[in-house]
Amino acid sequence: MSKAKTFFILIIFFSSSYLIAQNQINSPYSRFGIGNLQSNILSEFSAMGGVAIANSNAAIVNPYNPASYSTFKPNTFILSTGGIHQTTRMQTNKLQQIANNSSFSHIILGFPINSRIGASFGLLPFSSIGYHIEDSEENPEVGNIDYLYNGDGGLNMIYFGTGYKLSENLLIGANINYLFGGLNRQKEVIFTDEEIYSTRKKSSISLKGFYYQLGLQYYHNINENYRIVFGLSANNSTNISSKRTVLTETYELVSSNFEIVKDTIENTTTGFTNSMVLPRNVGFGVSLEMKEWIIMADFSIMDWSEYRMFGDSDSLANSMRLSYGIQYTNDKMSSGKYWKLIKFRFGGKFEKSYLNLYNSQINERSLTFGLGLPLMKTKSEINFAIEIGERGTTNNNLIKEQFLRFNLGLALKDIWFVKRKYD
């Protein structure tokens, strides 16, 4: 076994376990629904606003449209992995806070099966929960009351998909996605009056289940220098098995580090049932490919009015996302000047999230920039992306989040199943 193949296997083993453990964010908005949704986190795509539906680059694994798998070159294996760091400034009309969070992002692999069929599998984050909120009020009868809200966890997705080349111009594909993870939330009501017991409610939800994603791409050569690509990606609405455990109890706070549980008000566990409805999602993309430039745009919608979690809709609104991006490469075949091989990427995104709070739908907008840096004497590439944006508003007692996100990815490419004459 070559050193490159050994390196591939080691990365898969260590980074996949790390991804499951690391699902870190810090956002009060993750308190609702299934948390903050993770979309198009691969640095190749996030540098261009997250566009991916009409992207069929044979050197990139694109899990967001499985039709693209059929473009992989013969005997080529591609491993993509990476990490994310985000600095967020959260502010209200009176307060502000800065939070830093880092996490592993993904581990995916793509390879051809024959000249018409390609396959891919991997592990991706789907949603994340992470928040700590404190509030208080002065009650004339019982004195000061403190409210604490905490949450952590999230959902991950394992997928396996194939793509098939129906003709030189038409590609189709499908992913089987397995969703799993846990959502943990806790609320505490703390009384400063020692004669009144404080109350704590813990809710833990475990989820697991399959859903399916279909993809299509169509190519049209305008002339020898211009090609246009149309893409479609959609997933079905499905029921996900969920189990919920709720523990509500009163306790006496003896000191800051010691408490005595006085009474258990609720201690229930609901076995796995099809109690979560994951709504359908449809996305459209278009790409114009030229000699040095690629211009892309995506539009997607998701019907969150279908969402249910143990019968509760959480008053979620239908979401919409518009992404656009540009890539420039001076000379893809240059062998003399390294800078001519660098991919310069720019883009932006506007998104209406599924959160509708105080009659205000929470929107997100951002601008992106990134580079694709080839590793000399290999077919591998380091990809880097920066995203600057904001989400929410300070109106109606809401929170505005301004964020700076760094995304670093590594795409390792190697030739397998080819017997070499020399080592």
N, C-alpha and C positions, 0 to 999 in steps of 0.2 A: 504493500500500500504506500502511495506517495505521501510526502510531507503535507502537500496541499489537502489531500483527502482526509488525512488524520486531523488536520486543523479544522476542517469542515465539521467533522463529527464532534470534536471537543466543544466547539462553539454551540452546536445544537444542544448538547447535553447540559452545559452549564447555564446558558442564557435562557433556555426554556423554563427551567425551574426558577430562575431569578425573576422572570417576567410575571409568573403567577404570584410570587410573593410581593413584588413591587408594583403597586397600583396607586401611586401617591398624587394627591392634588390638595389644594386648599381653596375651596370656593363655597360660600354660603348657598349658592344656587344649586349645588349638588344635593341639597337636602330633599329635592322634589323628584318625583318619577323614579327612574332607575339611575339617576346621577347625571354627570356630564358625559355626553356621548363623545366617543373618540372617532374621528373621521379622517381618512387619508393621512395617516401619520408618517408614512414613508417620506424621507427627506427629499427624494426625487420629485414627489408630487407636492408636498407642502411648500416647497420653494416657489411653486407656480400656483399658489392659491388653493391647492388641493385638487386640481384637475386630473382626472385619471380615466374617465369612461371611454374616451376615444383614443387613449394612449395604447399603442401596440408595439412599442419598441422591443425588439427581440432580446435586448440586453438588460431588460428590466422585468422583474416579476410584478405583475399587476393583479393583486387579488380582488380589486374592485370591479374588474370586468373579466370573468373567466374565459371569454372568447379569445383573449390575447395570448393564452398559453400555447396555442397552435403555431405561434410565430417563432418559438425557440429554435435555435440553430442545432443541427445534428450533433449528438454526443456532448452537448454543453450542459453543465450543471451550474445553476446560479443560486448562491446563498446570500440573503439580504438580512441584515440585523442592524440595530442602532439604539440610540437613547435620546431622551428629551430632558431639557432643563427649562423651567419657566419661572420668571420673576413676575409677581402680580402685585399691583397696588390697588387695594380695595378702599373705597371711600364712600361716606355718606355726607349729608349736609354738615355734620359736626365732627366726624371721626375719620381717621384713615389708618391703614395698616399695610405693611409690606410683607409678603410671604415668598419663600423660595422653595421649589420642589423639583426633584429630579427622579427619573424613573427609566427603566429599560422599556423600549418601545415595541419591538417585534422580533420574530424569528421566522423566516419563510424560505422555502426552497422551490425552485422551478426547474423542469427538465423536459426534453422531448421524449416521446415514446416511439414515434416514427415520423415520416415526412409530413403527415397531416394532423397528428395528434400530439398534444402536449399536456403536461400535468403539473400541479403545484399543491403543496400543503404547507401548513404553518400555524403559528399561534399569534394572535393579535388581541390587544385590549379592545373591549366593546364600550364599556362605560366605567366611570370612577366616581366614588363618593369620598369626600374628605372635608369636614367642616367642624368648627368649634365656635359656638355663638353664645354670648352672655348677655343677659338683660336683667333688669330689676325694676321693682316698683315699691312705693311706700303705701302700705295699707293702713288706714286709721285704726283698724280693729286688731290686727295681728302684727303690725310693725313692718319691717322691711322683708321683701320676698325676692329671692334670686332665682332666675331661670337659666338653666344650662342646657344647651343642645349640642350633641356630638354625633358624628357619623363617620364611618369608614367602610372600606370594601369596594366592590365593583364586580363587573362581569368581564370575562375573557371569552375568546372564541377560537376554537380549533376548526380548521377547514381543510377539506380535500376537494380538488376540482380538476376538471379536464376541459380542454378546448379542442374543437374539431374544425378543420379547414374544409368547408363545403366546396369552395372554389377559390381561385386566386383572389377574388374580390369579396367573398362572404365567409365570415367566421362565426361560430356559435360556441357556447360553453356553459358549464354549470358548476356551481359549488354546493357541496353539502357542508353546512356550518353547524357545529355543536357549541351551544352557548352554556356556560356554567359560571358559578361564582356565588358570592354572598353579599348581602346588603345589610349593614348593621347601623341601627339608629338608637339613640338614647336621649331621654328628656328627664331632667331633674327639677323639682320645685323645692327650694331650700328656704326654710323659715329661720329667722334669727331668734325668734321666741323659742326658748328651750322647752316650753311646755307643749309645743306643737311638733309632731314628727314630720320630717321631710319625706318626700315621695320621689320614687325613681321608677321609670318605665323603660325597659330594654326590649327592643324588637329586632329579631334576626331572621332574615329570609334567605334561604338557599334555593338556587335555581339550576335547572339542567334541562336541555331539550334541543331538538334539531329544527332548523329552518333551511330553506333552499333559495339559491340565488341563480338567476339566468342572465346570460350576457350575449350580446350580438355586436358585431362590428362589420361595417361595409366600406370598401375602398372604391374610390373613383379617381383614375389618373386624368387630370385635366390636360397635361402635356408631359413631356419628359422631365420637367423641373418642378411641377406642382402636382400634389396629390391631396385629396380631401378625404377625411375619414369620419364616418358617422358611427356613434356608439349608443347602445341601449343596455341598461342594467336594471334588474328588478328582483325583489324578493317577495315571497308570499307572506300573508298574514297567518300566524300560527299560534297555537297554545303551547306555552312552556310550563313544564312541571315545576311547582314551587312548594316549599315547606316553610312554615312560619312558626317561630317560637316567641312567645310574649311572656315577660316576667315583670310584674308590677309589685312593688313592695314599699313599705314605710320603714324608716330607719332613724336612729338617733345619732347625731354627730357628736361624739364625745370629744374629739380633738380633730385637728386638721388631717391627721393620718390614721384615725381610728373611728369606727362606727359600729353600731349594734343594730342589726336587723330586728324590727319589732313585729312586723306582720307581713304576710304574703297575700296580697289582694288578688293577684291573677298569676297563674303559672300554667300556660296552655301550649300545646304543640299540635299543629295541624300537619298531618302527613302529606307526602307528595301528591298533589292533584294538579290538573291542568288549570291552574288559577291565575296565570299571567297570559295576557293576550299581547303578542308582539305585532305591531301593525305593519302593513305593507309599505314598501318603499319603491319608487320609480325614479330613475335618473336618465337624462339624455346628455350626450356630449358630441362635440364636433371639433375636428382638428384640421388645420391647413398646414401641410408640410412642404417646405421649400428647401433649397440647397443648403442654406445656412440658418434658416429660421423655422421654428415651429410655433404656431399660434393655436391655442386651445381654449375651450369654454365648456363648462358643465352646468346643468340645471337639474336639481332633484327636489322631490317633494315626498313627505312621509305623513300618512294619515293617522296622527296620534289621537284622534277622536275614538279610534278603535281600542286604544290601550285600556287594559284593566289589570289590577293587581288585587286579588282576592275580592273582586267586585268593585273596587274603588278606582275611579277614573283619574283622580288627582287633578282634575280640571285642566288637563293638558291641551294645548292648541296644536293644530297642524303646523308642521315645520316646512321651511323652504330654504334652499341654499343655492347661491349663484357664485361660481368660481371662474376665474379667467387667468391665463398664464402665457408667458412667452419664453422660448428657449433660443439662445443664439450660440452657434459654434462656428468659429472662423473657418476651420478646415478639418473635417473629421478624419481625413487620411494623411494629415501632415506627419512627416517623420523627422523634421528638422527643428521646429520651434514648438516647445511644450505648450505655450500659452494658446496656440491655435487649436489645441485639442480640448481646452477647458470649455465646459458648458456653462454659460451664464443664464440664470433663470430669474424671472420676475413674475409677479402676479398679485392677485388680490381676491378677497372673498367678502360676500355679504350674506348673512344668515339670520333668518327668523327662527329662533329656537322654539321648543315645545312648551316653554314656560310662559304662562299668562298670569301675572301677579298684579293685583289691584287694578285690573282692567288695562294693564300695560304688557304687551308682548315683549319679551326680552330679546333684543337684537344684538348681533355681533358683527363687527366689520374689522378687516385687517388688511395690511399690505405685506408682501413677502419678497424675499430675495434669497438667492442661493447659488452655489457653485457645484459642478460635477468635476472632480479632479481625478483624472486617470492615473493609475499606478504604473510607472514605466516598466516595460518588459513583461507586463501581464495584461490581461483583459479585465482586471478588477478596477474598482472605482470607489473613491471616497466622496460622499455627497454631504453637503452642508446647507442648512436653511435657517433663515431668521424670519420670524413673524412678529410684527408689531401691530397691536390692535386693542380694541376695547369692547366690553360687553356690559349691557345694562345702562341704568341711569340713576341719578340721585333724586329724581322726581318721585312723588308719592311714597316717600320714606324707603325707597329702594336703594340698591348698592350698585355703584359703577366699578367695574373691574378693568383696569388698564394693564396689559400684559406684554412682556417681551419673552418670546419663546425661541430657544435654540434647539435645533434638531440635527443630530449627527448620525449618518448612516454609512454602512460599509457593504458594498455589493461585491462578493467574491465570485469569480468565474473560473471554471476549470474544465478541461476536456477529460471525460471518463470513457472507459471501454475502448480505448485506442491503444494498441500495442506499440510501444516506442522501440526504436532500434537501439537507442543509447539511453542510459540513465544519467 
